[in-house]
Amino acid sequence: MSTGSGPPRLVLATRNPGKIREIVAIYSHLEIAWLPLPALREIGAVSEEGASYAENAAAKARIASVESRLPALADDSGVEIDALGGSPGIHSARFLGPSATDAERNARILHLLGEVPDPRRTARYVAAVAVASPDGAVHLFKGVCEGWIARSPRGTGGFGYDPIFVPRGESRSMAEVPIEVKNRISHRARALRAAEPCLIEILRVRGKDRPAGSAK
Protein backbone atom coordinates (compact mmCIF):
# COMPACT_ATOMS: atom_id res chain seq x y z
CA MET A 1 0.00 0.00 0.00
CA SER A 2 3.05 2.25 0.28
CA THR A 3 3.67 4.58 -2.65
CA GLY A 4 7.45 4.56 -2.43
CA SER A 5 7.56 8.07 -0.94
CA GLY A 6 6.11 7.10 2.39
CA PRO A 7 2.89 5.42 3.45
CA PRO A 8 -0.44 6.87 2.28
CA ARG A 9 -2.00 9.45 4.57
CA LEU A 10 -5.37 8.93 6.18
CA VAL A 11 -7.33 11.41 8.28
CA LEU A 12 -8.67 9.86 11.45
CA ALA A 13 -11.76 11.97 12.11
CA THR A 14 -11.88 11.85 15.89
CA ARG A 15 -10.44 13.76 18.82
CA ASN A 16 -11.12 10.94 21.28
CA PRO A 17 -7.70 9.67 22.43
CA GLY A 18 -9.10 6.24 23.33
CA LYS A 19 -10.54 5.75 19.86
CA ILE A 20 -7.32 6.96 18.25
CA ARG A 21 -5.27 4.41 20.20
CA GLU A 22 -7.63 1.55 19.38
CA ILE A 23 -8.01 2.27 15.68
CA VAL A 24 -4.28 2.72 15.13
CA ALA A 25 -3.57 -0.50 17.07
CA ILE A 26 -6.19 -2.52 15.18
CA TYR A 27 -4.72 -1.36 11.85
CA SER A 28 -1.11 -1.62 13.02
CA HIS A 29 -0.39 -4.21 10.30
CA LEU A 30 -1.15 -1.62 7.59
CA GLU A 31 1.25 1.03 6.35
CA ILE A 32 -0.67 4.22 7.06
CA ALA A 33 0.46 7.71 8.02
CA TRP A 34 -2.28 8.69 10.48
CA LEU A 35 -3.54 12.27 10.71
CA PRO A 36 -5.91 12.52 13.70
CA LEU A 37 -8.03 15.64 13.95
CA PRO A 38 -5.93 17.24 16.73
CA ALA A 39 -3.13 17.52 14.13
CA LEU A 40 -5.45 19.22 11.61
CA ARG A 41 -6.66 22.43 13.18
CA GLU A 42 -8.23 23.61 9.94
CA ILE A 43 -10.96 20.97 10.32
CA GLY A 44 -13.59 22.12 12.78
CA ALA A 45 -15.89 20.13 15.00
CA VAL A 46 -18.68 18.17 13.34
CA SER A 47 -22.08 18.25 15.01
CA GLU A 48 -23.34 14.70 15.69
CA GLU A 49 -27.02 15.28 15.00
CA GLY A 50 -27.72 12.25 12.81
CA ALA A 51 -30.47 9.77 13.58
CA SER A 52 -28.09 6.81 13.53
CA TYR A 53 -24.50 5.80 14.14
CA ALA A 54 -24.05 5.51 10.37
CA GLU A 55 -25.26 9.06 9.72
CA ASN A 56 -22.92 10.50 12.34
CA ALA A 57 -19.91 8.49 11.16
CA ALA A 58 -20.58 9.40 7.53
CA ALA A 59 -20.87 13.11 8.31
CA LYS A 60 -17.58 13.15 10.23
CA ALA A 61 -15.67 11.21 7.58
CA ARG A 62 -17.09 13.17 4.64
CA ILE A 63 -16.31 16.60 6.08
CA ALA A 64 -12.81 15.57 7.16
CA SER A 65 -12.06 14.11 3.73
CA VAL A 66 -13.43 17.02 1.70
CA GLU A 67 -11.72 19.66 3.85
CA SER A 68 -8.34 17.87 3.97
CA ARG A 69 -8.53 16.52 0.39
CA LEU A 70 -7.41 13.17 1.78
CA PRO A 71 -9.20 9.90 2.50
CA ALA A 72 -10.74 9.87 5.97
CA LEU A 73 -12.05 7.34 8.45
CA ALA A 74 -14.54 7.99 11.24
CA ASP A 75 -16.66 5.98 13.59
CA ASP A 76 -19.68 6.53 15.78
CA SER A 77 -20.60 4.10 18.49
CA GLY A 78 -22.64 3.54 21.59
CA VAL A 79 -24.05 1.07 24.07
CA GLU A 80 -27.65 -0.11 23.79
CA ILE A 81 -29.18 -1.48 27.00
CA ASP A 82 -32.32 -3.55 26.55
CA ALA A 83 -33.79 -2.80 29.99
CA LEU A 84 -33.52 0.92 29.15
CA GLY A 85 -35.25 0.59 25.81
CA GLY A 86 -31.96 0.70 23.88
CA SER A 87 -30.65 3.80 25.64
CA PRO A 88 -28.29 5.59 25.70
CA GLY A 89 -27.63 4.40 22.11
CA ILE A 90 -26.50 7.15 19.74
CA HIS A 91 -26.48 9.57 22.68
CA SER A 92 -23.90 7.48 24.59
CA ALA A 93 -21.08 10.03 24.27
CA ARG A 94 -23.39 12.89 25.30
CA PHE A 95 -25.35 11.04 28.00
CA LEU A 96 -25.76 13.41 30.99
CA GLY A 97 -24.38 16.28 28.89
CA PRO A 98 -20.99 17.22 27.41
CA SER A 99 -19.29 17.87 30.75
CA ALA A 100 -20.10 14.49 32.35
CA THR A 101 -17.24 12.08 32.95
CA ASP A 102 -17.16 8.40 32.00
CA ALA A 103 -17.43 7.51 35.69
CA GLU A 104 -20.54 9.68 36.10
CA ARG A 105 -22.21 8.15 33.06
CA ASN A 106 -21.45 4.64 34.26
CA ALA A 107 -22.77 5.41 37.75
CA ARG A 108 -26.00 6.75 36.30
CA ILE A 109 -26.51 3.64 34.15
CA LEU A 110 -26.02 1.40 37.18
CA HIS A 111 -28.49 3.50 39.17
CA LEU A 112 -31.10 3.31 36.43
CA LEU A 113 -30.76 -0.46 36.24
CA GLY A 114 -31.10 -0.72 40.03
CA GLU A 115 -32.08 -4.25 40.94
CA VAL A 116 -32.72 -5.42 37.38
CA PRO A 117 -31.75 -9.12 37.45
CA ASP A 118 -28.82 -10.41 35.43
CA PRO A 119 -30.92 -12.11 32.71
CA ARG A 120 -32.48 -8.72 31.89
CA ARG A 121 -29.22 -6.73 31.89
CA THR A 122 -28.44 -7.62 28.27
CA ALA A 123 -26.78 -4.96 26.14
CA ARG A 124 -24.64 -4.48 23.10
CA TYR A 125 -21.94 -2.18 21.86
CA VAL A 126 -22.61 -0.98 18.30
CA ALA A 127 -20.18 0.82 15.98
CA ALA A 128 -20.48 2.27 12.51
CA VAL A 129 -17.26 2.97 10.59
CA ALA A 130 -17.25 5.31 7.60
CA VAL A 131 -14.49 5.50 5.00
CA ALA A 132 -14.65 8.60 2.80
CA SER A 133 -12.73 9.79 -0.25
CA PRO A 134 -12.27 13.44 -1.27
CA ASP A 135 -14.81 13.10 -4.10
CA GLY A 136 -17.52 12.77 -1.44
CA ALA A 137 -18.06 9.00 -1.68
CA VAL A 138 -18.64 7.32 1.70
CA HIS A 139 -18.63 3.59 2.50
CA LEU A 140 -20.22 2.32 5.73
CA PHE A 141 -19.56 -0.74 7.87
CA LYS A 142 -21.09 -2.01 11.12
CA GLY A 143 -19.82 -4.00 14.09
CA VAL A 144 -21.71 -5.35 17.11
CA CYS A 145 -20.49 -6.87 20.38
CA GLU A 146 -23.20 -8.49 22.49
CA GLY A 147 -22.94 -8.63 26.26
CA TRP A 148 -24.51 -7.48 29.52
CA ILE A 149 -24.15 -4.74 32.13
CA ALA A 150 -22.27 -5.61 35.32
CA ARG A 151 -23.46 -4.56 38.77
CA SER A 152 -20.42 -2.35 39.46
CA PRO A 153 -17.50 -0.88 37.48
CA ARG A 154 -14.60 -3.27 37.04
CA GLY A 155 -11.16 -2.73 35.55
CA THR A 156 -9.02 0.23 34.60
CA GLY A 157 -8.50 -0.30 30.88
CA GLY A 158 -10.44 1.03 27.95
CA PHE A 159 -12.74 4.04 28.17
CA GLY A 160 -16.40 5.00 28.05
CA TYR A 161 -18.70 2.24 29.26
CA ASP A 162 -16.00 -0.45 29.22
CA PRO A 163 -15.90 -0.86 33.05
CA ILE A 164 -19.57 -1.89 33.20
CA PHE A 165 -19.87 -3.82 29.91
CA VAL A 166 -19.16 -7.56 29.97
CA PRO A 167 -18.82 -9.11 26.47
CA ARG A 168 -20.69 -12.32 25.75
CA GLY A 169 -18.50 -15.32 26.53
CA GLU A 170 -16.40 -13.34 29.04
CA SER A 171 -16.55 -13.06 32.81
CA ARG A 172 -14.38 -9.92 32.69
CA SER A 173 -15.54 -6.44 31.78
CA MET A 174 -14.25 -4.80 28.63
CA ALA A 175 -12.03 -2.71 30.91
CA GLU A 176 -10.52 -5.88 32.42
CA VAL A 177 -9.68 -7.87 29.30
CA PRO A 178 -6.19 -7.37 27.80
CA ILE A 179 -6.11 -4.76 25.04
CA GLU A 180 -5.25 -7.39 22.43
CA VAL A 181 -8.45 -9.24 23.38
CA LYS A 182 -10.56 -6.10 23.27
CA ASN A 183 -9.13 -5.21 19.87
CA ARG A 184 -10.23 -8.59 18.58
CA ILE A 185 -13.77 -8.82 19.97
CA SER A 186 -15.01 -5.25 20.27
CA HIS A 187 -17.70 -3.65 18.15
CA ARG A 188 -15.14 -1.20 16.77
CA ALA A 189 -12.70 -3.97 15.87
CA ARG A 190 -15.40 -5.86 13.99
CA ALA A 191 -16.48 -2.79 12.04
CA LEU A 192 -12.87 -1.93 11.20
CA ARG A 193 -12.15 -5.46 9.97
CA ALA A 194 -15.18 -5.22 7.70
CA ALA A 195 -13.97 -1.84 6.41
CA GLU A 196 -10.36 -2.90 5.80
CA PRO A 197 -10.65 -4.14 2.18
CA CYS A 198 -12.46 -0.96 1.16
CA LEU A 199 -9.93 1.23 2.96
CA ILE A 200 -7.00 -0.55 1.32
CA GLU A 201 -8.58 -0.14 -2.11
CA ILE A 202 -9.22 3.59 -1.62
CA LEU A 203 -5.65 4.19 -0.49
CA ARG A 204 -4.28 2.06 -3.33
CA VAL A 205 -6.32 3.81 -6.02
CA ARG A 206 -5.47 7.23 -4.69
CA GLY A 207 -1.77 6.42 -4.82
CA LYS A 208 0.45 9.28 -3.87
CA ASP A 209 -1.82 11.68 -2.01
CA ARG A 210 -1.70 15.47 -2.15
CA PRO A 211 -1.11 17.80 0.78
CA ALA A 212 -4.14 19.69 2.04
CA GLY A 213 -4.57 22.88 0.07
CA SER A 214 -2.98 21.60 -3.12
CA ALA A 215 -4.80 21.51 -6.45
CA LYS A 216 -6.99 18.50 -7.04
C-alpha distance (Angstrom), angle and dihedral (degrees) to the residues before:
residue distance angle dihedral
M1 . . .
S2 3.80 . .
T3 3.79 116.1 .
G4 3.79 96.6 -147.3
S5 3.82 92.5 -105.4
G6 3.76 95.7 70.3
P7 3.78 133.6 -57.1
P8 3.82 119.2 -54.2
R9 3.79 115.7 -90.2
L10 3.78 122.2 -118.5
V11 3.79 127.4 -174.7
L12 3.78 112.2 -133.3
A13 3.79 101.9 -152.2
T14 3.79 100.5 -149.0
R15 3.78 138.1 87.3
N16 3.81 93.3 -161.6
P17 3.83 106.3 114.1
G18 3.81 92.2 -155.8
K19 3.79 92.3 54.9
I20 3.80 91.5 45.6
R21 3.81 91.6 54.0
E22 3.79 93.4 47.3
I23 3.79 97.5 46.0
V24 3.80 93.7 46.8
A25 3.82 90.4 47.5
I26 3.81 93.9 48.2
Y27 3.81 90.5 50.9
S28 3.81 94.4 39.6
H29 3.82 90.3 119.1
L30 3.82 90.5 63.2
E31 3.79 125.5 81.0
I32 3.79 101.8 -121.6
A33 3.80 132.1 147.6
W34 3.81 100.6 -142.5
L35 3.80 121.3 -145.0
P36 3.82 108.3 -172.3
L37 3.78 116.9 -167.0
P38 3.84 95.0 -104.0
A39 3.83 86.4 67.0
L40 3.82 92.2 51.4
R41 3.78 107.2 60.7
E42 3.79 92.3 170.7
I43 3.81 89.8 71.5
G44 3.79 110.7 79.3
A45 3.77 130.5 -152.6
V46 3.79 117.7 -69.9
S47 3.79 117.1 -138.0
E48 3.83 110.7 -125.5
E49 3.79 98.3 -143.4
G50 3.80 99.2 133.8
A51 3.78 122.6 125.6
S52 3.80 93.0 -125.5
Y53 3.78 143.1 28.5
A54 3.81 88.4 -106.4
E55 3.81 93.5 54.8
N56 3.79 92.4 49.9
A57 3.81 94.1 45.8
A58 3.80 91.8 47.3
A59 3.80 93.0 49.9
K60 3.81 92.6 50.7
A61 3.80 94.5 46.5
R62 3.81 95.1 44.2
I63 3.80 95.5 50.4
A64 3.80 92.8 44.8
S65 3.80 91.7 49.4
V66 3.80 96.8 45.7
E67 3.81 93.9 45.5
S68 3.82 95.1 45.5
R69 3.83 95.4 35.9
L70 3.79 87.4 -133.9
P71 3.80 133.7 104.6
A72 3.80 111.7 -87.1
L73 3.78 138.2 -162.2
A74 3.79 126.6 -156.9
D75 3.75 137.7 166.9
D76 3.77 137.5 -161.7
S77 3.76 121.4 -164.2
G78 3.76 145.7 164.1
V79 3.77 147.5 165.5
E80 3.80 120.6 -99.0
I81 3.81 115.6 -157.9
D82 3.78 115.5 -162.9
A83 3.82 96.0 -152.6
L84 3.82 88.2 55.5
G85 3.78 94.3 50.5
G86 3.82 92.8 -101.4
S87 3.80 94.8 -49.7
P88 2.96 140.8 179.2
G89 3.83 86.1 24.3
I90 3.80 114.4 139.2
H91 3.81 88.8 3.9
S92 3.83 92.4 59.7
A93 3.82 95.3 111.2
R94 3.82 91.7 46.6
F95 3.81 97.9 39.2
L96 3.83 107.8 137.6
G97 3.81 90.0 9.1
P98 3.82 136.1 -69.3
S99 3.80 95.6 -67.6
A100 3.82 97.0 54.0
T101 3.79 118.0 110.9
D102 3.80 126.4 -131.0
A103 3.81 88.8 -109.0
E104 3.81 91.7 53.5
R105 3.79 92.6 49.1
N106 3.79 91.8 48.7
A107 3.81 91.8 48.3
R108 3.79 90.9 51.5
I109 3.81 92.3 50.6
L110 3.80 90.9 51.2
H111 3.80 90.4 49.0
L112 3.79 92.4 50.3
L113 3.79 91.3 50.7
G114 3.81 90.6 49.1
E115 3.78 109.0 160.8
V116 3.80 96.0 -8.7
P117 3.83 103.7 148.0
D118 3.78 121.1 -115.1
P119 3.83 96.0 -105.2
R120 3.82 89.0 59.8
R121 3.82 96.7 45.3
T122 3.81 93.0 84.8
A123 3.78 117.5 143.7
R124 3.75 142.8 156.1
Y125 3.75 139.3 -145.7
V126 3.82 112.1 -133.0
A127 3.81 127.1 -167.9
A128 3.78 133.5 -177.1
V129 3.81 117.9 -162.2
A130 3.79 121.0 -161.9
V131 3.79 125.0 -163.3
A132 3.81 113.9 -165.3
S133 3.79 134.2 -173.9
P134 3.82 125.1 -154.3
D135 3.82 91.9 -104.9
G136 3.81 88.0 69.1
A137 3.81 98.2 -103.7
V138 3.82 113.6 141.2
H139 3.81 128.0 -167.8
L140 3.82 120.0 -162.2
F141 3.79 132.2 -153.0
K142 3.81 132.9 179.0
G143 3.79 135.1 -148.6
V144 3.81 129.8 -174.9
C145 3.81 131.5 -169.1
E146 3.80 114.7 -169.3
G147 3.79 121.3 -150.5
W148 3.79 144.6 116.3
I149 3.80 140.4 -95.9
A150 3.80 117.3 -99.3
R151 3.80 122.9 -137.0
S152 3.82 94.3 -116.5
P153 3.82 137.4 12.3
R154 3.79 113.8 -83.2
G155 3.79 130.7 -173.8
T156 3.78 136.4 14.9
G157 3.80 102.3 -120.1
G158 3.77 130.0 93.5
F159 3.79 123.3 18.8
G160 3.78 141.8 -110.7
Y161 3.80 113.1 28.9
D162 3.81 94.5 -12.5
P163 3.85 94.9 111.9
I164 3.82 92.4 60.1
F165 3.82 100.3 34.6
V166 3.81 118.0 90.1
P167 3.84 113.5 -168.1
R168 3.78 118.2 -132.8
G169 3.80 110.2 -91.3
E170 3.82 92.3 24.8
S171 3.79 132.1 97.4
R172 3.81 90.4 -163.9
S173 3.78 126.2 78.5
M174 3.79 119.6 -114.0
A175 3.81 86.4 -104.2
E176 3.82 90.8 56.3
V177 3.79 101.4 48.2
P178 3.83 117.0 90.5
I179 3.80 113.1 -94.4
E180 3.81 91.5 -113.8
V181 3.81 88.7 57.9
K182 3.79 93.4 47.1
N183 3.79 90.5 49.1
R184 3.79 89.2 55.2
I185 3.81 101.4 45.4
S186 3.80 106.0 28.2
H187 3.79 125.7 110.3
R188 3.80 89.7 -116.5
A189 3.80 92.9 50.9
R190 3.80 91.3 51.4
A191 3.80 93.0 49.3
L192 3.80 91.6 47.0
R193 3.80 92.3 50.2
A194 3.80 89.1 52.3
A195 3.82 90.2 49.3
E196 3.81 96.2 47.0
P197 3.84 99.7 89.4
C198 3.80 91.0 49.1
L199 3.80 92.2 46.9
I200 3.80 92.3 49.7
E201 3.80 91.1 50.0
I202 3.82 93.5 49.7
L203 3.79 91.9 49.8
R204 3.81 91.7 45.2
V205 3.80 94.5 49.5
R206 3.77 92.5 45.9
G207 3.78 90.8 53.1
K208 3.75 113.9 176.3
D209 3.79 104.8 18.2
R210 3.79 126.5 -143.1
P211 3.79 126.2 -120.2
A212 3.79 116.3 -105.9
G213 3.78 109.8 -86.6
S214 3.79 96.0 28.5
A215 3.79 122.9 121.3
K216 3.76 115.9 -83.9
